[in-house]
Amino acid sequence: MSKQPDSRILLAHGSGGRLTHELIEQVFGKTLANPILDRMDDAATFDIEGRLAFTTDSHVVSPIFFPGGDIGRLSLTGTVNDLAMMGAKPLYISAGFIIEEGLPVADLETIVASMGDTAHEAGVQVVAGDTKVVERGAADGIFITTSGIGLIPPGVQISATGAMPGDAIIVSGAIGDHGATILSKREGMDFDVELQSDCAPLGGLVADMLAAAPGIHVLRDPTRGGVAATLNEIAASSEVDIEIEEERIPYRAEVRAVCELLGLDPMVLANEGKLVAFVAAEDAGQVLEAMKKNRYGSLATKIGRVRKIESSRPRVYARTVLGSRRILSMPTGEQLPRIC
């Protein structure tokens, strides 16, 4: 297979023949090499003892390259973070690629290299995968599906049903960076300071938090629908009310500018490197201290608390800077398509 920068993916790369094997060896095998993947068996085999977490996700972001990341990094962090939100140590990842005919091979190499770098940072191995090539116009460049397995430490019980009245609610940093970055690129918006996606693997941050307080009740990464959707989902699952302080919500001036221009609320913008934690009030101090020592939690802050249900169904309330209280509803409609 030609390695020139202008080389393109051909339908023949998905045929199962020589070009398929060359693509696997020269792009995927070279970059993602590890003892399990190198065997090139029909399925990965490994030994694990204990309670497992398993997840899968598909990634169709547009554009596929953006400030702060690309679809390769996004696909790894998305699956790693889903495992970490259950308190699991992420271990093994599988990756499926649907590649559009005509995609530059150089772009594919960049994406796979990004996945490899992110896997190394997250401490995981990509141990299995699949590649398909479809006709021009059928995939918008490349789609990636990843699945992952992680090991949950003994005694850790984290679930969306676990929020309890009195819990402190903590967010790990400024919200909306990913959604604002993708949207600004899509709309051709320019700022003096370039927005960057927060795309990052959070397994290490969660491990630090659990070391400080093993009894964390809920962890979630607020991706599509943002913090607003995440809080509403947890309130419904745990059958509690949630109250947050609007003035405590951290977000950057550039994110605010995007939202003001387009009439959006930062609370509904997607995040790919942030988490929301529900912890017992007495544990909040040590959890925040541990988070602030990690680069992905340095701006962590307490934003609210959990309360008993006041009405017939769980609600999320936002306390304004004027002291009034409004209902923060579940986002509806398709405000930010193709965001992750």
Secondary structure, DSSP 8 states (H G I E B T S, - for coil): ----TT-B--GGGGSSSHHHHHHIIIIIIHHH--TTGGG--SS------SEEEEEEEEE--SSSEETTEEHHHHHHHHHHHHHHTTT-EEEEEEEEEEEETT-BHHHHHHHHHHHHHHHHHHT-EEEEEEEEEE-TTSSSSEEEEEEEEEEE-TT----TT---TT-EEEE-S---HHHHHHHHHHHT---SS---------HHHHHHHHHH-TT--EEE---TTHHHHHHHHHHHHHT-EEEEEGGG----HHHHHHHHHHT--GGGS--SS--EEEE-GGGHHHHHHHHHTSTTSTT-EEEEEEE---SSS--EEEE-TTS-EEE-----S-SSTT--
